[in-house]
Amino acid sequence: MVKGQGARVWDEDGREYLDFVAGWAVNSLGHCHPAVAEAVTEQVHTLIQTSNQFYTIPQLRLAELLVQNSCLDKVFLCNSGAEANEGAVKLARRYGKLKLNGAYEVITAMDSFHGRTLAMTAATGQPKFQQPYLPLPLGFINVKYNNIEAIKAATTNQTCAVMLEPVEAEGGVIIPDDKYLAAVRAWCNQKGILFILDEIQTGVGRTGTLFAYEQYDIEPDIMTLAKGLGSGVPIGAILTKDRASVFVPGDHGSTFGGNVLACAASYATLRFIIDND
């Protein structure tokens, strides 16, 4: 492919295609949307990359917009969905060490998908992705989706979090029962463990609200975003409630996380979606 515009792409021979893939669900506004193209063009002439020892205006604008339009309080920016989920699990384990007597296990769902790093392959409850890389990192318990009793049965004093997708995307676009996520939220509250929502596929307006959790009348402790956030420019984000924000400087980091080009593209994308809802 050599060109894209809106919902269409063209190959090197000039053939035109209607793009139903959208870069694996990342082109939220279509290919080369003017708002994103203009934001990136302006930014590339201003600043491209700086050390994360410093804040930048694009980072702050994006983080502020995410917090203002969600139930979360703080933002960590990275480069992809897998990185965001890795960071969310690290944060949950840090929380477990500090608040839950060293608890480290994370309950996830069968037929889920959380990324292709080694740890996220373990979190992903699909044997076809796991088998080629055995043995996998320990600490992930895969249980049946849309089944609160399975989560309750898997919870032990070593559990620090439950991590779910609001809709299982790679698993077949599985929409849970209306009360399932609320029941998980209540169980996490009862046990004092964190509830992580992986909104990499469902976030940024894909389900009719800006974030899918809004449709279930719940609030996660941690939420991850990527894919559609940057309109095709690589970015990931971890959003967290204050109570779950237990990282201190040096606990987690990323050389390219919060890159100003990605932040400019993401701010333009999110701003356009919010303003044109």
C-alpha positions in Angstrom: 0.0 0.0 0.0 1.3 3.4 -0.9 -1.5 5.9 0.0 -4.5 6.2 2.3 -7.3 8.7 2.6 -10.3 8.4 4.8 -11.6 4.8 4.5 -9.7 4.0 1.4 -6.1 2.9 0.5 -4.3 2.5 -2.8 -1.5 0.0 -3.8 1.5 0.6 -5.9 -0.4 -0.2 -9.1 -3.1 2.4 -8.4 -5.8 -0.1 -7.3 -8.2 1.3 -4.8 -9.5 -0.6 -1.8 -12.0 0.0 0.9 -10.1 -0.5 4.1 -12.1 -2.6 6.7 -8.9 -3.3 8.7 -8.0 0.2 9.6 -4.4 -0.7 10.5 -5.7 -3.3 13.0 -8.2 -0.9 14.5 -5.9 2.1 14.9 -7.1 4.6 12.3 -9.9 6.1 14.4 -10.4 9.1 12.0 -9.5 7.3 8.8 -6.3 7.5 6.9 -4.4 10.9 7.0 -7.2 12.9 8.7 -6.4 16.6 8.3 -6.6 17.3 12.1 -3.9 14.6 12.7 -1.8 15.4 9.7 -1.7 19.1 10.7 -0.9 18.4 14.3 2.0 16.1 13.4 3.4 18.4 10.7 3.4 21.4 13.1 5.0 19.3 15.8 7.8 17.8 13.6 9.0 21.4 12.9 9.0 22.2 16.7 10.3 19.3 18.7 10.5 15.6 17.9 12.0 13.9 21.0 13.5 14.8 24.4 14.5 13.0 27.5 11.7 11.9 29.8 13.5 13.8 32.5 11.5 16.7 31.2 7.8 17.3 30.6 6.6 18.6 27.3 3.5 20.6 26.4 2.1 17.8 24.1 2.4 15.3 26.9 0.7 17.5 29.4 -2.1 18.5 27.0 -2.8 14.8 26.2 -2.7 13.7 29.9 -5.0 16.5 30.9 -7.5 15.7 28.2 -7.5 12.0 29.2 -8.0 12.7 32.9 -10.7 15.3 32.2 -12.7 12.9 30.1 -12.3 9.7 32.2 -12.7 8.6 35.8 -9.0 8.2 36.3 -6.5 10.6 37.9 -3.0 10.0 36.5 -1.5 9.0 33.1 1.7 7.1 32.1 2.5 7.3 28.4 4.2 4.5 26.5 4.4 3.1 22.9 1.9 0.3 22.4 -0.9 -1.7 23.9 1.4 -4.5 25.0 3.6 -2.0 26.9 0.6 -0.4 28.5 -0.7 -3.8 29.8 2.8 -4.7 31.0 3.0 -1.5 32.9 -0.5 -2.0 34.3 0.6 -5.5 35.6 3.8 -4.0 37.0 1.7 -1.4 38.8 -0.6 -4.0 40.2 2.3 -6.1 41.4 3.8 -3.1 43.0 0.5 -2.4 44.7 0.3 -6.0 45.9 3.8 -5.8 47.4 3.0 -2.6 49.2 -0.6 -3.1 50.2 -1.5 -6.8 49.9 1.4 -8.6 51.7 3.2 -9.3 48.5 0.3 -10.6 46.4 1.3 -10.8 42.8 -1.2 -13.0 40.8 -3.4 -11.4 38.1 -6.6 -13.1 37.1 -7.4 -12.8 33.3 -9.9 -14.4 31.0 -9.8 -17.3 28.6 -9.9 -16.2 24.9 -8.6 -12.8 25.9 -5.8 -10.9 24.2 -3.5 -8.5 26.0 -0.4 -8.3 23.8 2.5 -10.3 22.5 5.3 -9.7 25.0 6.2 -12.8 27.0 4.3 -11.8 30.1 1.3 -10.6 28.1 1.3 -13.9 26.2 0.9 -15.5 29.6 -1.9 -13.1 30.5 -3.6 -13.8 27.2 -5.9 -16.8 27.7 -5.4 -18.5 24.3 -3.2 -21.6 24.2 -2.4 -21.1 20.5 -0.5 -18.0 21.4 1.1 -19.6 24.5 2.2 -23.0 23.4 5.2 -21.9 21.2 6.8 -20.0 24.1 6.4 -22.3 27.1 7.4 -22.1 29.9 5.7 -18.7 30.4 6.1 -16.3 33.2 4.2 -17.2 36.3 1.5 -15.2 38.1 -1.4 -15.3 35.6 -4.6 -17.3 36.2 -6.8 -17.6 33.1 -10.5 -18.2 33.9 -13.7 -18.4 31.9 -15.0 -15.0 30.7 -18.4 -13.7 31.7 -18.4 -15.9 34.8 -18.1 -14.1 38.1 -18.0 -17.4 40.0 -14.8 -18.4 38.1 -13.1 -15.2 39.3 -14.2 -15.8 42.8 -12.9 -19.4 42.8 -9.5 -18.3 41.4 -9.0 -15.5 43.9 -6.5 -16.2 46.7 -4.4 -14.3 49.1 -1.9 -14.1 46.3 -4.2 -12.2 44.0 -3.4 -8.5 43.4 -5.7 -7.7 40.4 -8.3 -8.8 37.9 -7.6 -7.7 34.3 -10.3 -8.0 31.7 -11.4 -6.5 28.4 -14.9 -4.9 28.5 -15.5 -6.7 25.2 -13.4 -9.7 24.3 -12.2 -8.6 20.9 -9.7 -11.2 19.6 -11.8 -13.8 21.3 -14.7 -13.2 18.9 -16.2 -9.9 20.0 -17.7 -11.4 23.1 -20.0 -8.9 24.9 -20.5 -9.8 28.6 -23.8 -9.9 30.4 -24.9 -6.5 31.6 -24.1 -7.2 35.3 -20.8 -9.1 34.8 -18.3 -6.2 35.0 -20.3 -4.6 37.9 -20.1 -8.0 39.8 -16.3 -8.1 39.1 -16.0 -4.5 40.4 -17.9 -5.4 43.6 -15.7 -8.5 44.1 -12.5 -6.5 43.7 -13.8 -4.0 46.2 -14.7 -6.8 48.7 -11.3 -8.4 48.4 -9.3 -5.1 48.3 -7.7 -6.0 44.9 -7.4 -3.9 41.8 -9.6 -4.0 38.7 -7.8 -3.4 35.4 -9.7 -2.8 32.2 -7.8 -3.3 29.0 -9.6 -0.8 26.7 -7.0 -1.0 23.9 -9.6 -2.3 21.5 -12.7 -0.7 23.0 -11.4 2.7 24.0 -11.5 6.1 22.2 -15.2 5.9 21.1 -15.4 2.4 19.6 -18.5 1.3 21.6 -20.5 4.5 21.5 -19.0 6.1 24.6 -15.5 7.4 24.8 -14.6 4.4 27.0 -16.6 1.2 27.2 -16.6 1.1 31.1 -19.0 4.0 31.0 -21.7 1.7 29.6 -21.5 -0.6 32.6 -21.8 2.0 35.3 -18.4 1.0 36.8 -15.0 2.6 37.3 -11.7 0.7 36.9 -8.7 1.3 39.1 -6.4 1.1 36.1 -7.3 1.4 32.4 -5.0 0.8 29.4 -5.3 2.5 26.0 -3.5 2.3 22.7 -4.5 1.4 19.1 -7.1 4.1 18.2 -5.6 6.7 20.5 -3.0 7.9 18.0 -4.7 7.4 14.6 -1.9 5.1 13.5 1.0 6.8 15.3 2.3 4.4 17.9 1.3 5.2 21.5 0.0 3.5 24.6 -1.3 4.9 27.9 -1.9 3.6 31.4 -4.5 5.6 33.4 -4.9 5.0 37.1 -6.8 6.1 40.1 -4.8 7.9 42.8 -5.2 5.0 45.2 -3.6 2.6 42.7 -0.8 5.0 41.7 2.0 3.5 43.7 4.9 4.0 41.3 7.6 6.3 42.4 10.3 7.8 40.1 12.5 5.0 38.8 9.9 2.2 39.2 8.9 2.3 35.5 10.0 4.2 32.4 10.3 4.3 28.6 12.8 6.1 26.3 10.1 6.9 23.7 7.1 6.9 25.9 5.3 10.2 25.7 7.1 11.1 22.5 5.9 14.5 21.4 4.9 13.4 17.9 2.7 10.6 19.2 1.2 12.9 21.8 0.4 15.6 19.2 -1.3 13.0 17.0 -3.2 11.6 20.0 -4.3 14.9 21.3 -5.7 15.8 17.9 -7.4 12.5 17.6 -9.0 12.6 21.0 -9.9 16.3 20.7 -11.7 15.7 17.4 -13.7 12.7 18.7 -14.7 14.6 21.8 -15.7 17.8 20.0 -17.6 16.0 17.2 -19.5 13.4 19.3 
